[in-house]
Structure formats: C-alpha cells, structure tokens
C-alpha cells in the first residue's frame, strides 16, 4: 500500500520519515520526468489525467501539432474550470504531510478514548 520514501530521491530530503502512498508515486515520478510544477500536477490530478499516459501526450517533438505537456495541462484546465490556476496550490509533499498529520491525529484520539475507557469502571455483564 505504501512505498518507502527512499524510492524517490527528489522527495527524500523533505519527508524522510513518512511514506508516500502508492497511488501518489506515479505523480512524483511524472513531476520529475516531465518537469512539471506543483500547480500543473495539481491541475492534472483535478482533471483526472493518468500520469502513466503522459508519455503519449508529451511527444510534441515527434508530433509538432501537439502542445508541450505543461501547456496542454494548463489549456485543458482553463477550458474545463474557467480559471487559469487552482486557488490554492498544494504540493504532493504537503498533501502527504497533511494526510500523515490527519492519520496521527486519529491515532492519538483513539489512544485517548482507549485510555479513558480503561480508567472508567466497566459494566458488569448480566446473564
């Protein structure tokens, strides 16, 4: 489900102890391979594009009628949503960090509930 953080060198220094969810790994790889910005990655994710298919979209050198991938993503985002960029750009690292913080918050709340349940007197079972 999760891949070790060491699989991507670009993100290693940012989040050394957290793991990247498997579903986000192709996005990290696409950002590095196609030199996309955080905003372009977010736009592509919101559009529902498949990062594994970017190779067919990014061959503007062989097929000159195609736009370069970053321009293509920006153009179809503008066409679909009517705005040039998302209101708030969230990098993939921030997204993973938020998810990790949320998960830790849930774990801590569960620990507190269990601790409170352990301290309170338990009900006796009636036959």
N, C-alpha and C positions, 0 to 999 in steps of 0.2 A: 504494500500500500504506500509506503514511504521509501524514498531513496535517500541514501546517506548524502549529507551536504557536500562531501568531498568530490562528488561526480562532476560538479561544475566549478571550475577554477575562478570564474568571474565573481561568483557569489560567495565564495568561501570566506573571504575576509569580513563580509558584512554580517553573516549569521553563522558563526562557527559551531554553535551547539544545537541549533534547530535543524529539523529535517524538512526537506522540500516534498510536498505531496506529489505523488506520481503523476497526477493529472496536470501539474504545472511544469513538469520537467521539459516537455516539448516547447513550451513558451519561452523558458530560459534559453534553450538551445537556439530557437528561431531568432530571438533578440540578438544573440551573439553572432550567429551565422549571417543574418541578413542586415545587421547593423541598424536595428530598429530602435526608436526611442521608447521610453516608458509610455508616453501618450499613444504612440502608434500601436504598441502591444495591447494597451487597454482598449483602444478603438477596435482592433481586430477581434479581441475576445468578446466585446459587446456586440459586434456584428455576427458572431458565431462562426468565424472562419476557422479552418483546421490548419494548425501550424505545420502539420506534416505535408500539406499540399502546397506550401509556399514556393516550392521549387518550380512548379508549373506556372505560377503567377509571376515569378521573379526572373524569367528569362527574356528580358527586354533587349538584350544584346542580340540574341538569335532571331527574335520576333520584334522588329522595330515598331510595330503598331501598338505594342503594349507599353503601358506606363511602368516606370520603376515601382517596385513593391511599396515603398513608403508613400509615394504619391497616389498609388492606386487605393491603398487603405484610407488615406485622408479623403479622397474623392468620393468613395462609396459611403463613408461615414457622413459626409456632408449631405449627400443625396438622401440617405436613409433618415438621419436625425435632424437635419436642417441647421446644425451648428458645426463649426469647424473643428472644435476640440471638446473633450469632456469637461464639465465644470470643475471637477476635482480629479487630478491625475494621481493614481495610486500605483507605485511601482510594485513589481512582483515580490520584492523583498519585504516591503511594507505589508503587503497582503498576507504573506506567510507569517510575518511577525504578529499581525493582528489576530490571525487565526490561532497562533500559538498562545497569545495572551488570553484569548477567549477560552481556549481549552483549559489553560491553567486556572483561570477564574472559576470555571465549572468544577474542576477537581478540588479546589480549595473550599468551595461552597459545600461540596459533598462531604469532604473531611469534617467540616464544622457540623453538618447535620448528623453524621455518624457519631461524632464526639458528644453532641448534645443528647442524642438518643441513648448513648451508653451511660450517661450520667443520670438520666431520669429514671425513676423506678419503673420497672417493667410490669406489665399487666399479667396477672395470673391467668392461666388458661383454665377455662371451665369445661367440664365434660358435657 
